[in-house]
């Protein structure tokens, strides 16, 4: 039986990721390139904790119900708030707005599906493709957070970010369909 390790390092890393979300958003409103680099740095550290918290929890046998609940919430908050801020300040706009909409819709849909299936005591495991989807989203958002500051350093950084955002959106559609297909068996039982 797994004990609750509320103050274990894996859970502390998850708490940090949640706390970093408003700091990333606020950094985007700091004038000049420094705000963009600050947002990127905070986002990068928060993204690394996404890998570390799960790895350490398994390696140190500190998995907990709290960690299993908070980890996907932290991921979704980091992605959703970053996409909203990037859209609000204009880095994501035009047709690329649809990539952000696809990602947000899938995240909400899968969360609702998982909640429904949990009531039925059905677990839908996270697939490797879904993990790659998260990684693609994080890399795309990282590029986009640098904005003009990134383009000034390496021309085309924003274009790479938007291209990766679309790639992530396509993988997101597939993984969303994959979860729906796995859940349909239980949805049609009524």
N, C-alpha and C positions, 0 to 999 in steps of 0.2 A: 504494500500500500504506500502511495506517495504522500509525504507530509506537505503541508503548506509551508513554503519558505518565503514568506512575505518580504523579508529583507535579504534574501539571497542575491548574489551578484547578478544572475540572469534576470530576476525581477527588477532589480534596481536599474539595469540597462533598459528594460522596457519602460519603467517610469521616466527615465531620462528622455527616451524617444518621444513619449507623450508630452513632456515638458518642453521639448525642443520645437514642437509644432508652432506654438504662438511666437517663439523667438525667431524662427525662420520667416514667418509671415511679417513680423515687425521689422526685420532686417531689410525687407524689400522696400521699406519706406524711408530708409536712410539715404540721404542725398549722395549722388555720385557712384563711382565704381565700388567704393568700399562697402556699401550696403549690399551690393550684388555678391561680392566675394564673401562677406560675412554670412549671408543667407546660404550660399553654396557650402561654406565650411561647416556650418551647423547641420545642414542637410546631409552632408557627406558623413559626418560623425554619427548622426542619427541612423543613417542607412546602414552603416557598418554594424551598429548595435543590433539591427534586425537579424543579421547572420549570427553574431556572437551570442545573443541571449539564448537562442535555441540550441546552439552547439554546446555551450557551457552547461545548460540545464540537463542535456542528455549525458554529456561526459561526466558531470559531477553528480548525476542522479538526483538533481534538484528540480525535477519537473513538478509542477503544481497546477491545480485547477485554476488558481489566480493567474498564473503565467499563460496557461492555455487560453484563458478568456481575454486577457489584456493584449497579448501579442498581435492577434489579427486586428484588434481595435486600433492599436498604435500604428500599424502599417497603413490601415485605411485612413486614419486621421492625417498622417504625414503626406500621403498621396493626394487625398481630397483637398486639404487646405492649400497645399502647394499649387495644385491645378487651379483652384479658385483665385488665388492671389495672382498667378501668372496670367490668367484670363482677365482679371480686373485691371491689371496694369498694362495689358496689351501685348505681352509677349506671345500669348496664344490668342489667335483671332482668326477671322475669316473661316475658311474650310477646316482649318486645324482645330477649331472649337469643337467640331464633331468628334474628333479623336478623344478629346477630354470628356465629352458627354458620354461616349461609348464606355470609357473606362469607369466613370462614376456610376452609370446605370448598372453595369455588370457588378460592381462592388456592392451596391445596395441590393440588387437582385439575389446574389449569392448569399449575402448575409441573411436576408429574409428566408431563403430556402433552407439554409443551415439551421436557423432558429426553428422553423417549422419541423424539419426532420428530427431535430433534437427532442422536440416534444414527443415524437414517435419512438424515441430511443434508437434512432438510426444515425450512425456516424458516416459522414462522407469525408474520406481522407483527402488531404491536400496532395495533389499530383505533382510530379516533378515539373510538368509543363506550367502548372500554376506558379510554382516557385520561380521558374524562368520568367514568367509574365511579370511577377513582382520586381525581379531584377531589371528587366527591360524598362519598366515604368520608372524605377528609381534612377537608372542611368539617363533616360530621356529628360526627366525633370532636373537632374543635376546639370546637364548641359544648358537647359532653358533658364535655370536660375542665374547663370552667369550673364545672360542677356548681352547687352552692348559691351560690357566689360570683357566678356569672353570673346566676342567678335573682334574687339580691339587687340586682344592678345593673339588669338588665332582666328583669322577670318573664316566665316562659315560655321562657327560654333552653334549659333542659333538654328541654322538650317539642319545641322546634324541632329540637334535636339528635337526639332519638329518631325524629321524623318523617323527617328527612333520612337517618338510618341505615336506616330501612325502604325509602326510595326508592333508596338506594345498594344495598341487598340485592336489590331487584327488578332493577335494571340489572345487578348482578353475576350474577344467575341467567341473564339473557339473554346477556351476554357469555361466560359459561361455556359455554352451549349453542352459541353461535357458534363458539367454539374447538373444541368437541367435534365439531361438524359439519364444520369444516375438517380436523380430524385423522382423522375416521372413514375417509376415503378411504385413508389410509395404514395405519390399524389393521386394515382388512379385507383387506389384501393377503396375509396368511398363509394 
